[in-house]
């Protein structure tokens, strides 16, 4: 009896040659000889090719939020992804924003400038101060209301 090579599998009985072994499909990997069922790529990684023997960790600046992915997702504006293997993006804090995708550092989150405010996490553009109020400093999470 011969075992299928790494990167391949056979989940049928009665195989007669190495042609009974199939390459693991994209979104999965086969790390061992004699694999019966391919392993689905876990969150934080992706498997873009057939016949993979190990998942590829999502690089910094990207994230992989579900299992079985074949490509990584770029970290969206308003967020940053500092580590390899992330399953979700980190949102910029209230009072800050980030207008660039693929960011890898919290330093990409910039304080909202004077005349604007950032009241929620994950903004990609600061909000202009509302009528009836003003924003006298950087990094505000709310505007200051004018008093009569």
QUIRAWO-V966099 format. One record per backbone hydrogen bond with DSSP energy under -1.0 kcal/mol. CO is the residue of the C=O (numbers start at 0). NH is the residue of the N-H. If there is no record, write none. Layout:
{{CO,NH} {CO,NH}}
This chain:
{{3,33} {4,7} {6,23} {8,21} {16,19} {17,20} {21,8} {23,50} {24,27} {26,40} {28,38} {29,6} {34,9} {38,28} {40,67} {41,44} {43,57} {45,55} {46,26} {51,29} {55,45} {57,84} {58,61} {60,74} {62,72} {63,43} {68,46} {72,62} {74,101} {75,78} {77,91} {79,89} {80,60} {85,63} {89,79} {91,121} {92,95} {94,111} {96,109} {97,77} {102,80} {104,107} {105,108} {109,96} {111,138} {112,115} {114,128} {116,126} {117,94} {122,97} {126,116} {129,132} {131,145} {133,143} {134,114} {139,117} {143,133}}
